[in-house]
Amino acid sequence: MKFKKISRRKFIATTLLAMPFAVTADASLLEPTWLKVRQVRLDDARLGCRIVHFSDLHHKGDCEYLQSVVRRINSLSPDLVCFTGDIVEHKEFLAEALEALSGIRSPMFGVPGNHDYWSGISFATVRKCFAATGGAWLLNERAEIAGGKIHLTGITYNHQYAMPPSFKTPAKSILLMHYPAWVDQLGNGKYDLMLAGHSHGGQVRIPFYGPVVLPFNVGKYDMGLFQTPNGPLYVNPGIGYIGSYDFRFNCRPEITVIEV
């Protein structure tokens, strides 16, 4: 069988014409539910504690996808799970979101995001769900876990100054917050690890450039691990998407595994 030769110029032209369609297909059909698990190990990880961090569900009724997220979290066998805000955008989806999250088999700790407030969901219901896993819904509160080896502080989206970690016993101090930019407002508070969400990584990231658009209160902390004067900050790019913008490009939804 003979194949017709194609000129280099025609090949390049055909490729360039096909690229927008390939990018659109990737952004709308593949990446929005193509879960990524990223492994992060802190430099002084000595406790042997595995934390799974996820954020920004923005659950809108895709129960099959959310259940796949829960299954993946459970498969990682974490010692604790940390969630950094935005369960839903509309309160009618809260019940099914919490039903899925109740399947997490490790203590789950979390803080609310701006959409959790704006949607008017019942925090009492959320608190009950998180407590049932052995964890807690932290509203400017602290929790002592891992036999006192870890002290966890959670601040709400409208409380931008964290309580400085002042514990009597040596322990790892971890801060949960929704807005990454608040790391610049923590004063002299030092933490062994800070976790945030909200940014979605921009959802669309241009190679060698970065995010096209970011929401407010993100600053330079768009996605990934940052070393700051207050300690290491990890910003999770989220599980869901904002509003009707159900696409991602070069920015897959992520479950982060952090060894401390």
Number of C-alpha atoms within 10 A of each C-alpha: 3 4 5 6 6 8 9 9 9 10 11 11 11 11 12 11 11 11 11 11 11 11 15 14 14 16 20 15 14 16 20 22 20 14 17 15 15 14 11 16 11 13 8 9 14 10 13 9 16 19 21 25 29 27 32 30 22 23 24 21 14 12 15 10 17 21 17 14 23 17 16 16 23 16 11 14 15 21 16 21 24 23 27 31 28 26 30 28 24 16 19 13 18 22 13 16 23 18 13 17 21 18 16 24 20 20 18 26 25 29 28 27 27 18 21 23 18 13 16 12 20 12 14 9 14 21 18 15 20 21 16 17 19 13 21 23 25 21 17 19 15 18 16 13 15 12 8 13 15 20 23 25 26 27 25 24 21 13 11 18 16 21 16 15 19 11 10 6 10 11 19 20 21 22 24 29 31 31 28 26 20 19 26 13 12 17 13 10 16 19 22 19 20 25 25 34 31 31 28 28 29 24 27 19 16 12 9 6 7 15 20 11 12 18 13 11 15 23 15 10 22 25 24 16 16 15 10 13 15 18 17 18 25 23 29 29 27 31 26 29 21 18 9 7 11 15 22 27 21 18 24 25 28 23 23 25 20 19 20 19
